[in-house]
């Protein structure tokens, strides 16, 4: 998912939704996954072989539909000499549209991550599981487990833990050697501990500072050492801003300690995105509660007006919004304009003469608002529909609201 904007991710999820709604009769829907290093002529040769194989299908209509689906895949793949950088995924087939009717559909996607291996599948549904795997956020976090005798620094990428460095300290144990005064020995321990913390902090700087995409740093370990290390002046100030609290207790400070740390941090990590959404929705509510509405607008018309004036600082849109923005024209030629509808089956009548309207252009409303936001330098925040705040936002505000730069009348 690296390199994909929030809008790209949204469009990809919407495309997946549409693909997954298709249901075939029997095994008539074809899915083809092509890795980036597989020449397309090789794939088209393979698919021609599948057309020959499909001549064994007993049902004449299924045979015909499968062959048409494979032909459709071949014609789309032919446009590429080699697949794009991440490969190519092609879906084609006859989907059911009711009353024993079918309709041919085809989709071509460039996936967000490289396709690992070639796959051809014929089924009653399109095979999309590998794309869902790719859509899972592979966010990057820094990991540190530390005590006075050992430390391990690593990375968490998605669900994968990568150990970067394990270190043993030279800090003496509390049992002092004979012949040394207690005070001198304590002093030696503190000097060694100070050098140890500096060493671990230097490793953190080398490992994390050059990776600005790190979303947060999680620190753990047994005892009080982790708190002391995290709160004193050892860690680089840029990294210190990324440290997530609380500091977590682990029994180990080796690779196993990192695994323990990640297990205990699950709640912190899952709450991060929800917290961001919660903060945005709460900020919106605070502005709405202010006298005369504060710096807030909600509802499609009000927000659209504020965007046109360039007054919107942050645009909040629910991912659960399922509406179309249509450019319409009257069949009699005496009116044209734009309307928002739930689907194309609910077209309004012409406001001039009550006649039928035809669709000139259609856009997903979230994509349309994203374009408007881009034109006025507005930050777009997509709010998921799964959290409590996200559900409230969709239900109470129709899924569209804005935090304003200045009040709009």
C-alpha positions, 0 to 999 in steps of 0.5 A: 500500500506504500505510495497509494494515496487515501483516494487511491486506496478508496477507489481500489476498495470500491472496485473490489466491492463491485467485483465481489458483487458479481455472481456467475451461474456455475463456474463462469467467472475467470480470475487471472493474476499475472506477476510482474516478471511474466511476459504477457505472450506467455500468459495469452498462450496459457489462456488459449490452452484453457480455451481448448480445455473448456471445449470439454464442458458439457453445458453449451451455455457454460462452455460459451460463457467461459470461452468468451470470458477467457477471450475477454481476458486475452484481449485486455492482456494483449495491450501490455508487452510486459505487465506493470511494476506490480503485475496485473489482475484481470477479471472477466465473465458473465454475471447474473442480472436476474430473470435468468439473464447474464451480462458480460463484465471485465475488470483490469486492476494494477495491484498495490503490491507485486503479484507473487505468482501466476494464477488462473481460476474459473469459479462462480465468484471472482477470486479476490482474497490475494487483493484483500491481503495486499490492502491490509495496511503494512504500516511501519513501527519501531520496536525496542526492548531494553534492560541494563543487560541487553537490548534489541531493536527491530521493526514491525511491518504489517504483521512481520517483525524484523530484528535489526540489532541485538546488543549485550551491555557491559554494565556490571551486575550489582554484586561488586568485586572485593576491594572496591568501595561501595560508592566507587562501585555504584559510580562505575555502574552509573557510568556504564549504564549511561554509556549503555543507554547512549549506545542503544539510542545511537542504534535507534537513530541509525535504524529509525531516523532515516525512515520517516514513514515510521508511524510510532516507536514502541518501547518495552522491557522488564522493570523500570529501565525502559521508562528511564531510558524513554524519558531521559535525554538519550533518544533523538528529539525527532524520534522522541515525538514518535514514542507511543505510551504506555511503555510495556512490560516484557519478560525478555529483551531478545527477539522473543521480547520483540514478539512479546512487545508486539503482542502486548501492543496490539491494542495500542496499534489498533486504537491509533487510527480510531483515535485519529478519527475520533479526534476529527469527529470530536473536533467537528462536534465541538465546532458545531456546538459553538454559538452560530455553528463555529468553524463547521459545515455539514450536509452536502449542499452546505459543504459544497458551498464552503468548498467553492468559496475555498473556506474548507480546511479539512473535509471529512467524508464517510467511506460508507457513503454510496451515492452518485453525482450525475450531470443530467440533461432533459430529453427535450433540451430545455434543462441541464444540471447536476444532482446527487442520487443513491443510484441511477434507478432513482433519477429525478424528473426535469424541473422545467417540464417534468420530462425524463432526464438522461445521464451525461456524466456520472461520478462516485460522490467521494471521488467528486468531493476529493477533486473539489478538495484538491482544487482548493488545497483542502485536506481530505480525511476519509472516515471509516464506517466501522467505528462508533464515531464513524457510524455516528458521522454517517448517520447524523451528518450524512457522511459529509462535513467540513472544518472551516478556515473561516466562517461562511454565511 
